[in-house]
């Protein structure tokens, strides 16, 4: 039996921390994660031009994710698109075969069309100041964002 779990919340809310914790508790031979950032339509450079944020559902390939969820529930393998946060570009997709537990992790993991395919969900919503601090530290130190641009984006959110 295959179960799909969603961890959802804003950027830097702790989704990956929860997903990693579930994987550690249940073992990585039972759990696989799909990071939904790969389903963004635009890379970092394109978003700077368009001004669109991934928070906008229309800025994501949600219909592709829906197709992928349907295929996984039927036991079929898929090709998962990958977004590389370090470079801000998309990497080549990777093969992904079903596992007993699949976690979909991202901003839109609880999109209404996905709910029939989910067996369990977690919405992560930390204190705003804590989230902003986490996001600033992560995105500037690990992802190469400029602090001034990041502050502007955070205010848009």
KETI-460022 format. One line per field, with one value per atom (N, C-alpha, C, O): residue number from 0; x, y, z. Coordinates in Angstrom, 1 decimal. Layout:
# KETI-460022
nr <- (NUM/...) $
px <- (X/...) $
py <- (Y/...) $
pz <- (Z/...) $
***
This chain:
# KETI-460022
nr <- (0/0/0/0/1/1/1/1/2/2/2/2/3/3/3/3/4/4/4/4/5/5/5/5/6/6/6/6/7/7/7/7/8/8/8/8/9/9/9/9/10/10/10/10/11/11/11/11/12/12/12/12/13/13/13/13/14/14/14/14/15/15/15/15/16/16/16/16/17/17/17/17/18/18/18/18/19/19/19/19/20/20/20/20/21/21/21/21/22/22/22/22/23/23/23/23/24/24/24/24/25/25/25/25/26/26/26/26/27/27/27/27/28/28/28/28/29/29/29/29/30/30/30/30/31/31/31/31/32/32/32/32/33/33/33/33/34/34/34/34/35/35/35/35/36/36/36/36/37/37/37/37/38/38/38/38/39/39/39/39/40/40/40/40/41/41/41/41/42/42/42/42/43/43/43/43/44/44/44/44/45/45/45/45/46/46/46/46/47/47/47/47/48/48/48/48/49/49/49/49/50/50/50/50/51/51/51/51/52/52/52/52/53/53/53/53/54/54/54/54/55/55/55/55/56/56/56/56/57/57/57/57/58/58/58/58/59/59/59/59/60/60/60/60/61/61/61/61/62/62/62/62/63/63/63/63/64/64/64/64/65/65/65/65/66/66/66/66/67/67/67/67/68/68/68/68/69/69/69/69/70/70/70/70/71/71/71/71/72/72/72/72/73/73/73/73/74/74/74/74/75/75/75/75/76/76/76/76/77/77/77/77/78/78/78/78/79/79/79/79/80/80/80/80/81/81/81/81/82/82/82/82/83/83/83/83/84/84/84/84/85/85/85/85/86/86/86/86/87/87/87/87/88/88/88/88/89/89/89/89/90/90/90/90/91/91/91/91/92/92/92/92/93/93/93/93/94/94/94/94/95/95/95/95/96/96/96/96/97/97/97/97/98/98/98/98/99/99/99/99/100/100/100/100/101/101/101/101/102/102/102/102/103/103/103/103/104/104/104/104/105/105/105/105/106/106/106/106/107/107/107/107/108/108/108/108/109/109/109/109/110/110/110/110/111/111/111/111/112/112/112/112/113/113/113/113/114/114/114/114/115/115/115/115/116/116/116/116/117/117/117/117/118/118/118/118/119/119/119/119/120/120/120/120/121/121/121/121/122/122/122/122/123/123/123/123/124/124/124/124/125/125/125/125/126/126/126/126/127/127/127/127/128/128/128/128/129/129/129/129/130/130/130/130/131/131/131/131/132/132/132/132/133/133/133/133/134/134/134/134/135/135/135/135/136/136/136/136/137/137/137/137/138/138/138/138/139/139/139/139/140/140/140/140/141/141/141/141/142/142/142/142/143/143/143/143/144/144/144/144/145/145/145/145/146/146/146/146/147/147/147/147/148/148/148/148/149/149/149/149/150/150/150/150/151/151/151/151/152/152/152/152/153/153/153/153/154/154/154/154/155/155/155/155/156/156/156/156) $
px <- (0.8/0.0/0.9/1.9/0.5/1.3/0.5/-0.7/1.2/0.6/1.3/2.5/0.6/1.2/0.9/-0.3/1.9/1.9/2.3/3.2/1.7/2.1/2.6/2.0/3.7/4.2/4.1/4.8/3.4/3.1/3.3/3.3/3.6/3.8/4.6/5.0/4.8/5.5/7.0/7.4/7.7/9.1/9.8/9.5/10.7/11.5/10.6/11.0/9.5/8.6/9.1/8.7/9.8/10.3/9.8/9.8/9.3/8.7/9.8/9.5/11.0/12.1/12.5/12.8/12.5/12.8/11.8/12.2/10.5/9.5/9.6/9.6/9.8/10.0/11.2/11.1/12.3/13.5/13.3/13.8/12.5/12.2/11.4/11.6/10.4/9.6/10.4/10.3/11.3/12.2/13.1/13.3/13.7/14.6/13.8/14.3/12.6/11.8/11.4/11.4/11.0/10.5/11.5/11.1/12.6/13.7/13.6/12.5/14.7/14.7/14.4/14.3/14.4/14.1/12.5/12.0/11.8/10.3/9.8/8.6/10.6/10.1/10.9/12.1/10.2/10.8/10.1/8.9/10.9/10.3/10.4/11.4/9.3/9.4/9.3/8.3/10.3/10.3/9.6/10.0/8.5/7.7/8.3/7.8/9.5/10.1/10.5/10.6/10.7/11.0/9.8/10.0/8.6/7.4/7.2/6.2/8.1/8.0/8.2/8.9/7.5/7.6/8.8/9.4/9.3/10.4/11.6/11.4/12.8/14.0/14.2/13.4/15.2/15.4/15.6/15.0/16.4/16.6/15.3/15.0/14.5/13.2/12.3/11.5/12.3/11.4/11.8/10.9/13.1/13.5/13.0/12.7/12.9/12.3/10.8/10.3/10.2/8.7/8.1/7.0/8.8/8.3/7.3/6.7/7.2/6.2/6.9/8.1/6.2/6.8/6.2/5.0/6.9/6.3/5.1/4.4/4.8/3.6/2.3/1.3/2.4/1.3/1.1/2.0/0.0/-0.2/0.0/0.5/-0.3/-0.1/1.4/1.7/2.2/3.7/4.3/5.5/3.4/3.8/3.1/2.0/3.8/3.2/2.4/2.7/1.3/0.5/-0.3/-0.5/-0.6/-1.3/-0.3/-0.8/1.0/1.9/2.1/2.1/2.1/2.1/0.9/1.0/-0.2/-1.5/-1.3/-1.7/-0.8/-0.6/0.4/0.2/1.4/2.4/1.8/2.1/0.9/0.3/-0.6/-0.6/-1.3/-2.2/-1.4/-1.7/-0.3/0.6/1.2/1.2/1.6/2.2/1.2/1.5/0.0/-1.1/-1.4/-1.8/-1.1/-1.3/-0.1/0.0/1.0/2.2/3.2/4.1/3.0/3.8/5.0/4.8/6.1/7.2/7.0/6.2/7.7/7.6/9.0/9.9/9.0/10.3/10.0/9.2/10.7/10.5/11.4/12.6/10.8/11.6/12.4/11.9/13.6/14.4/14.8/15.2/14.6/15.1/16.3/16.3/17.4/18.6/18.7/18.9/18.5/18.5/19.9/19.9/20.9/22.3/22.5/23.0/22.1/22.3/21.2/21.3/20.0/18.8/18.2/17.4/18.7/18.3/17.7/17.7/17.1/16.5/17.6/18.3/17.7/18.5/17.7/16.5/18.3/17.6/16.7/17.0/15.5/14.6/15.2/16.1/14.7/15.3/14.1/13.0/14.5/13.4/13.0/13.8/11.8/11.2/10.2/9.1/10.5/9.6/8.8/9.4/7.6/6.8/7.5/8.3/7.3/7.7/6.5/5.5/6.6/5.5/4.9/3.7/5.8/5.4/6.1/7.3/5.3/5.8/5.4/4.3/6.4/6.1/6.2/7.3/5.2/5.3/5.5/4.7/6.5/6.9/6.9/7.7/6.1/6.2/5.0/4.1/5.1/4.2/2.7/1.8/2.6/1.3/0.9/0.0/1.5/1.2/-0.2/-0.7/-0.9/-2.3/-3.3/-4.4/-2.8/-3.7/-4.9/-4.8/-6.2/-7.4/-7.4/-8.0/-6.9/-6.9/-6.1/-6.3/-5.1/-4.2/-4.9/-4.5/-5.8/-6.3/-6.8/-6.6/-7.5/-8.0/-6.9/-7.1/-5.6/-4.5/-3.7/-2.7/-4.0/-3.2/-3.8/-5.1/-3.0/-3.4/-3.2/-3.8/-2.3/-1.9/-1.3/-0.7/-1.5/-0.9/-0.4/-1.0/0.6/1.1/1.3/1.9/0.7/0.9/1.8/1.4/2.9/3.9/3.7/3.8/3.5/3.3/4.0/3.3/5.3/6.0/5.7/5.1/6.1/6.1/6.7/7.8/6.1/6.6/8.0/8.8/8.4/9.8/10.8/11.9/10.4/11.3/11.5/12.6/10.4/10.4/11.3/12.1/11.1/11.9/13.4/14.2/13.7/15.1/15.7/16.8/14.9/15.4/15.6/16.6/14.6/14.6/15.8/16.5/16.0/17.1/18.5/19.3/18.7/19.9/20.1/21.2/19.1/19.2/19.5/20.4/18.6/18.7/20.0/20.5/20.4/21.7/22.9/23.8/23.0/24.2/24.3/25.4/23.2/23.2/22.8/23.2/22.0/21.4/21.9/21.5/22.7/23.4/22.5/22.8/21.4/20.5/21.1/21.9/20.8/21.3/20.3/19.1/20.8/20.0/18.9/17.8/19.3/18.3/17.2/16.0/17.5/16.4/15.6/14.3/16.2/15.4/14.5/13.3/14.9/14.0/12.8/11.7/13.0/11.9/10.9/9.7/11.5/10.6/9.8/8.6/10.5/9.8/8.6/7.6/8.8/7.7/6.5/5.4/6.9/5.8/5.0/3.8/5.7/5.0/4.0/3.3) $
py <- (-1.2/0.0/1.2/1.3/2.2/3.5/4.6/4.7/5.4/6.5/7.8/7.8/8.8/10.1/11.1/11.3/11.7/12.7/14.1/14.1/15.2/16.5/17.3/17.3/17.9/18.9/20.3/20.4/21.2/22.5/23.6/23.4/24.8/26.0/27.0/26.6/28.1/29.2/28.8/27.9/29.6/29.4/29.6/30.5/28.6/28.6/28.4/28.8/27.8/27.5/26.3/26.1/25.4/24.2/22.9/21.8/23.0/21.8/20.7/19.6/21.1/20.1/19.5/18.3/20.3/19.7/18.7/17.6/18.9/17.9/16.7/15.5/16.9/15.8/14.9/13.7/15.6/14.8/14.0/12.9/14.6/14.0/12.7/11.7/12.8/11.7/10.6/9.4/11.0/10.0/9.3/8.1/10.1/9.5/8.5/7.5/8.9/8.0/6.7/5.6/6.8/5.6/4.9/3.9/5.5/4.9/5.3/5.4/5.7/6.2/5.1/5.4/3.8/2.8/2.7/2.0/3.3/3.3/4.6/4.7/5.7/7.1/7.7/7.7/8.3/9.1/10.5/10.6/11.5/12.9/13.5/13.4/14.2/15.0/16.5/16.9/17.3/18.7/19.4/19.3/20.1/20.8/22.0/22.5/22.4/23.6/23.2/24.1/21.9/21.5/21.8/21.8/22.0/22.3/23.8/24.1/24.6/26.0/26.2/25.4/27.2/27.4/28.2/28.1/29.0/29.9/29.7/29.4/29.9/29.8/31.2/32.1/31.3/32.5/33.8/34.8/33.6/34.7/35.1/36.3/34.1/34.4/35.1/36.0/34.7/35.4/36.8/37.7/37.1/38.5/39.4/40.6/38.8/39.6/39.7/40.8/38.6/38.6/39.2/39.7/39.2/39.7/38.7/39.1/37.5/36.6/35.7/35.4/35.4/34.6/33.2/33.0/32.2/30.8/30.7/29.6/31.6/31.6/31.6/31.1/32.2/32.2/30.8/30.3/30.2/28.9/28.8/27.8/29.9/29.9/30.0/29.8/30.2/30.2/28.8/28.6/27.8/26.4/25.5/25.8/24.4/23.3/22.4/21.2/22.9/22.1/21.0/19.9/21.2/20.1/18.9/17.8/19.2/18.1/17.4/16.1/18.1/17.4/16.5/15.4/17.0/16.2/14.9/13.8/15.0/13.8/12.9/11.7/13.4/12.6/11.9/10.7/12.6/12.0/10.8/9.8/11.0/10.0/8.8/7.6/9.0/7.9/7.2/5.9/7.9/7.2/6.4/5.3/6.9/6.1/4.8/3.9/4.8/3.6/2.8/1.8/3.1/2.3/2.6/1.8/3.7/4.0/4.9/5.8/4.8/5.6/6.9/7.0/8.0/9.3/9.9/9.3/11.0/11.8/13.1/13.9/13.3/14.4/15.6/15.4/16.8/17.9/18.4/18.3/18.9/19.4/20.9/21.3/21.6/23.0/23.0/22.5/23.6/23.7/25.1/26.1/25.1/26.4/27.1/28.3/26.3/26.9/27.7/28.8/27.1/27.8/28.7/29.6/28.4/29.1/28.6/29.2/27.5/26.9/25.5/25.0/25.0/23.7/22.7/22.9/21.6/20.5/19.5/19.6/18.5/17.5/16.7/16.5/16.3/15.5/14.2/13.7/13.6/12.3/11.3/11.6/10.0/9.0/8.8/8.9/8.6/8.4/7.3/7.4/6.2/5.1/5.1/5.7/4.6/4.7/4.0/3.0/4.5/3.9/3.7/4.3/3.0/2.8/4.2/4.3/5.1/6.4/7.5/7.5/8.4/9.5/10.8/11.0/11.6/13.0/14.0/14.0/14.8/15.9/17.1/17.4/17.9/19.0/20.3/20.4/21.3/22.5/23.5/23.2/24.6/25.7/25.3/25.7/24.5/24.2/22.7/22.2/22.1/20.7/20.4/19.3/21.4/21.2/21.9/22.2/22.0/22.6/21.7/20.5/22.3/21.5/20.2/19.2/20.3/19.1/18.0/16.8/18.3/17.2/16.4/15.3/17.1/16.5/15.1/14.3/14.7/13.3/12.3/11.1/12.7/11.8/11.7/10.9/12.6/12.7/11.8/11.8/11.1/10.3/11.0/10.6/12.0/12.7/14.0/14.1/15.0/16.3/17.1/16.9/17.9/18.7/20.1/20.3/21.1/22.5/23.2/23.2/23.7/24.3/25.8/26.4/26.4/27.8/28.4/28.7/28.6/29.2/30.7/31.3/31.3/32.7/33.4/33.0/34.5/35.3/35.7/35.6/36.2/36.7/35.6/35.7/34.4/33.3/32.8/32.6/32.8/32.4/33.3/32.9/34.6/35.6/35.4/35.5/35.2/35.0/33.7/33.8/32.6/31.4/31.6/31.2/32.2/32.4/33.3/33.0/34.4/35.3/34.6/34.7/33.9/33.1/32.1/32.0/31.3/30.2/30.8/30.3/31.7/32.2/33.0/32.9/33.7/34.5/33.7/33.7/32.9/32.1/30.8/30.5/30.1/28.9/29.0/28.1/29.9/30.0/31.2/31.3/32.0/33.1/34.3/35.0/34.4/35.6/36.8/36.8/38.0/39.3/39.7/39.6/40.1/40.5/41.5/41.4/42.5/43.6/43.1/43.4/42.2/41.7/40.7/40.7/40.0/39.0/39.7/39.3/40.8/41.6/42.1/42.1/42.6/43.0/41.9/42.1/40.7/39.6/39.1/38.8/39.2/38.8/39.7/39.3/41.0/41.9/41.7/41.9/41.3/41.0/39.8/39.7/38.8/37.6/38.0/37.1) $
pz <- (0.0/0.0/0.0/0.7/-0.8/-0.9/-0.2/-0.4/0.6/1.2/0.8/0.7/0.5/0.2/1.3/1.7/1.8/2.9/2.3/1.4/2.7/2.3/3.4/4.5/3.2/4.2/3.4/2.4/4.0/3.3/4.2/5.5/3.7/4.5/3.6/2.5/4.1/3.4/3.3/4.0/2.5/2.3/3.7/4.4/4.0/5.2/6.5/7.6/6.3/7.5/8.3/9.5/7.7/8.3/7.7/8.3/6.5/5.7/5.6/5.9/5.2/5.0/6.3/6.4/7.4/8.7/9.1/9.6/8.9/9.2/8.3/8.7/7.0/6.0/6.4/6.4/6.7/7.1/8.4/8.5/9.3/10.6/10.3/11.0/9.5/9.2/8.5/8.9/7.6/7.0/8.0/7.9/8.9/9.9/10.8/11.1/11.2/12.0/11.3/12.0/10.1/9.4/8.5/7.9/8.3/7.5/6.0/5.5/5.4/4.1/3.0/1.8/3.4/2.5/2.3/1.4/3.2/3.2/2.7/2.2/2.8/2.5/1.4/1.4/0.5/-0.6/-0.6/-0.3/-0.9/-0.9/-2.3/-3.0/-2.6/-3.9/-3.4/-2.8/-3.7/-3.4/-4.6/-5.8/-4.2/-5.3/-6.0/-6.9/-5.5/-6.1/-7.6/-8.4/-7.9/-9.3/-10.2/-11.4/-9.7/-10.5/-10.8/-11.4/-10.3/-10.6/-12.1/-12.8/-12.7/-14.1/-14.5/-15.6/-13.6/-13.9/-12.9/-11.7/-13.4/-12.6/-11.9/-12.2/-11.1/-10.3/-11.3/-11.0/-12.3/-13.2/-13.9/-14.1/-14.4/-15.0/-14.1/-14.5/-12.8/-11.8/-11.6/-11.3/-11.6/-11.5/-12.6/-12.4/-13.8/-14.9/-14.9/-15.1/-14.6/-14.6/-13.3/-13.4/-12.2/-11.0/-10.3/-9.3/-10.8/-10.2/-9.2/-9.3/-8.1/-7.0/-7.1/-7.6/-6.7/-6.7/-5.8/-5.9/-5.0/-4.2/-5.1/-4.7/-6.2/-7.2/-7.8/-8.4/-7.6/-8.1/-9.7/-10.2/-10.4/-11.8/-12.2/-13.4/-11.2/-11.5/-11.3/-11.3/-11.2/-11.0/-12.0/-12.4/-12.3/-13.1/-12.3/-12.1/-11.7/-10.8/-11.5/-10.9/-12.8/-13.5/-13.7/-13.7/-13.9/-14.0/-12.7/-12.7/-11.6/-10.3/-10.1/-9.6/-10.5/-10.4/-11.2/-10.7/-12.4/-13.2/-12.5/-12.6/-11.9/-11.2/-10.0/-9.8/-9.3/-8.1/-8.5/-7.9/-9.6/-10.2/-10.6/-10.2/-11.2/-11.7/-10.5/-10.5/-9.5/-8.3/-7.6/-7.2/-7.5/-6.8/-7.5/-7.0/-8.8/-9.7/-9.7/-10.5/-8.9/-8.9/-10.0/-10.2/-10.8/-11.9/-11.5/-10.7/-12.2/-12.0/-12.8/-13.7/-12.3/-13.0/-13.1/-12.6/-13.8/-13.9/-13.1/-13.5/-12.0/-11.1/-11.5/-11.6/-11.8/-12.2/-10.9/-9.8/-11.1/-10.0/-10.1/-11.2/-9.0/-9.0/-8.1/-7.0/-8.6/-7.8/-7.1/-7.8/-5.8/-5.1/-5.1/-5.0/-5.2/-5.2/-6.5/-6.4/-7.6/-8.9/-9.3/-10.1/-8.8/-9.2/-10.6/-11.1/-11.0/-12.3/-12.1/-11.0/-13.2/-13.1/-13.5/-14.5/-12.8/-13.1/-13.9/-14.0/-14.6/-15.4/-14.4/-13.2/-14.9/-14.0/-13.7/-14.4/-12.6/-12.1/-12.1/-11.8/-12.4/-12.3/-10.8/-9.9/-10.6/-9.3/-9.3/-9.9/-8.6/-8.5/-7.2/-6.2/-7.1/-5.9/-4.7/-4.9/-3.5/-2.3/-1.4/-1.7/-0.3/0.6/1.1/1.2/1.3/1.8/0.9/0.8/0.4/-0.5/0.2/0.5/0.4/0.9/-0.2/-0.9/-0.4/-1.3/-0.4/0.5/-0.7/0.2/-0.6/-1.6/-0.2/-0.9/-0.6/0.2/-1.2/-1.0/-1.3/-0.7/-2.4/-2.9/-2.7/-3.4/-1.7/-1.5/-1.1/-1.2/-0.5/-0.1/-1.1/-0.8/-2.4/-3.4/-3.5/-3.5/-3.6/-3.6/-4.4/-4.0/-5.6/-6.5/-6.1/-6.5/-5.2/-4.7/-3.5/-3.2/-2.8/-1.5/-1.7/-0.8/-2.8/-2.9/-2.9/-2.7/-3.2/-3.3/-2.0/-1.9/-1.1/0.2/1.3/1.5/2.0/3.1/4.4/5.5/4.4/5.6/5.2/4.2/6.0/5.7/7.0/8.1/6.8/7.8/7.3/6.2/8.0/7.6/8.6/9.8/8.2/9.1/9.1/8.0/10.2/10.3/11.5/12.5/11.5/12.6/12.8/11.9/13.9/14.1/13.0/12.4/12.5/11.4/11.5/10.6/12.7/12.9/12.8/12.2/13.3/13.3/11.8/11.4/11.1/9.7/8.9/8.1/9.1/8.3/8.6/7.7/9.9/10.3/9.6/9.0/9.6/9.0/7.5/6.9/6.9/5.4/5.0/4.1/5.8/5.5/5.6/4.7/6.7/6.9/5.8/5.2/5.5/4.5/3.1/2.5/2.7/1.3/1.0/-0.1/2.0/1.8/1.9/1.0/2.9/3.2/2.3/1.8/2.1/1.3/-0.1/-0.9/-0.4/-1.8/-2.6/-3.8/-2.1/-2.8/-3.2/-4.1/-2.5/-2.7/-2.1/-1.2/-2.7/-2.2/-1.1/-1.3/0.0/1.2/0.9/1.3/0.1/-0.3/-1.1/-0.8/-2.1/-2.9/-2.1/-2.3/-1.2/-0.4/0.5/0.7/1.1/2.0/1.2/1.7/0.0/-0.9/-1.2/-1.0/-1.5/-1.8/-0.6/-0.7/0.6/1.8/2.1/2.6/1.8/2.1/1.1/1.4/-0.2/-1.1/-0.7/-0.9/0.0/0.4/1.5/2.0) $
***
